């Protein structure tokens, strides 16, 4: 039998795991400095928790886990007889695989509301599953990396999240533009243009500006039933990039409030010397649960779509029975960040470096001596290894090459007698004779 | 709707995540020093990969994932009509959740045999799923932590793995006894006693020595059809704890080879100053795929069963079509290690410490000032936070208490005017007045 893995899933080889860990470690380090705490939720959730939260399409794409044991005994007979797969599901499956980290987080907040302190600041880095048709760059199992704070409507968290974006991407050395807008501003535009009841239609059209251009947006709005006089007003307002001008031109209390919220965030950030956050009035973010500030991160040098995004929501936990919990959060597009890092060659070399030193030996005595050397190196904290048997030089050096080891220590009679190790620098091929202490300092330097 | 999670699964709150990470970080650090590399495999495997590898009981306990879409269209009609759930599975489910890390690793080695270099040293820390009946301490989703090297029969790896056990448990401060034996030694005992064809029966009985005592083992062997003269010989040999005496008393080439293997491991370790590894001739390890050295770790101070174990196997990858790959590996019982650490109070305090400093403020001006202070602290690498709004002192201090923050910085007019922050040490209640640089050095010290 020739083994394989399911379509849309991946194995991760050591270099890939280490590179991903490098990204997550940097992100986590920043999260912690900002006093966010990690949580983890189970891979399997009750289907009742997941169903109905992601729309009809989402419900279809949730992986369902078959009940164990004699599941047919309780199966919906009528669903079977009528060949109705969808209807059969609830009677033979009560669990599903996590589809995102947001719904499990909302469930978590409601379940542990008496054990956690609000504002509750959490981050979560775990895989999720979606039965999307697999294609290049889209997988059925992939990591999400979310950070949220719930239980406060303070705009200090919007500012803080922007600082986190800035700090993380600076640490990763990815050049980015961080864009911010506010759903209330968009609502204000709709209200000022007299089409507040068509707010969703308007934002859906504006959301496509990048892809279809201004003319396309006009056509889209027309098709979606927005009168042309309103469209003119909307398009004119989208040209305004100054918040005070916008307030002056806005005939909407909510719109003005959105502008004020943005001004507060900008002011808080300016105090910290951050002034490169970009107000983008056309930023809409598809998800309709956002109610305040929204943000998005684009890489300046690789065309790949957004590598991060988020916003404020007011009703995350309501569906699980807890009202009035405002929150704000964002996510890092881990897979795209990985691809950008690869394309811009931003991973430090030592990320994929498994070990610093490999010991090779010619006979049993040399091997025993070498095993003592490798133990000493490891005690000194140096990742190192010994080829497991005295063997032909060629074979052992091939292993060293395959593993890209920077230093090879060669041990034979001379080395045992003199106590000086022959050390080969694999990058330039130079050999030197060093005692073990000198070898340790050389590698540590 | 009142939210819940499936039976047998768990949410992990921040302290739990941080404690588990503490354990895994120590283990991973040691793995890396010994030149082991991380891999990750998908949560979902093809059912064909998993089925038949864990016995009939195991097959039942694998979680099966329902095929997406109109799965009934291809369902086995006869299985439905006869109400045969087991038979229906293959036609409606082609994926299952990972049941352990060993089978996916074997699959991985076979699939990537041309991309990896042998000996291949890998570790893997990921959750697995089993539909066991949930009970105290037994979950349906739990982490496994495995380390293996495949593609070499060198005993240096047995020695190295014992070093890893020693180093990890020393770093965790868990007092342990590491026991070692060799399946060939057990076979030698069976052969010497003239019952080599009853080897499995014998080891199954010996495996229970801890639980049922010597008399129990004798009864068990009798019940399993081992003649009483052989039992006498077996029980006599189990009293021998010296390898040379054992060799002298053994009438079995394979048994003698097992003893020699153990002697080699002991000699390699003695060179490194390790002499507390315990040869335990009655150690059997249930799993029948072990063929050489076997080991087990017991905690000296908490009765909880083994917290680690492993051994050498010769045929791991054969089921996937790759023969002759010898390997040796072991695992850490992550959940039990966690429980032991809790019981012996071994987690360092700062593991659960989310942040060092919380800033509290009395009015808008103080809040703005405080936001600058918290940004400075974070820039200095100090995990810190500001209460998100100027509020009543009592409310803010309660938040600080709930989060167990060691230092609270109180900001009002005096602090803004003087530039000196009021810092309250929450452990002893003392207040001091410090400028921000002094605060940073105090916390970092």
Interface residues (C-beta under 8 A of the other chain):
Chain A: X1 X2 X3 X4 X5 X6 X9 X10 X11 X12 X13 X14 X17 X18 X21 X32 X33 X34 X35 X37 X38 X39 X40 X41 X42 X43 X44 X45 X46 X48 X49 X60 X61 X63 X64 X65 X66 X68 X69 X70 X71 X72 X73 X80 X83 X84 X85 X88 X89 X92 X93 X94 X95 X97 X107 X108 X110 X111 X112 X115 X116 X117 X119 X121 X122 X127 X129 X131 X140 X141 X152 X154 X156 X157 X159 X163 X268 X271 X272 X319 X320 X321 X354 X355 X367 X368 X371 X372 X375 X378 X381 X382 X383 X384 X385 X386 X388 X389 X399 X402 X403
Chain B: X1 X2 X3 X4 X5 X6 X9 X10 X11 X12 X13 X14 X17 X18 X21 X32 X33 X34 X35 X37 X38 X39 X40 X41 X42 X43 X44 X45 X46 X48 X49 X60 X61 X63 X64 X65 X66 X68 X69 X70 X71 X72 X73 X80 X83 X84 X85 X88 X89 X92 X93 X94 X95 X97 X107 X108 X110 X111 X112 X115 X116 X117 X119 X121 X122 X127 X129 X131 X140 X141 X152 X154 X156 X157 X159 X163 X268 X271 X272 X319 X320 X321 X354 X355 X367 X368 X371 X372 X375 X378 X381 X382 X383 X384 X385 X386 X388 X389 X399 X402 X403
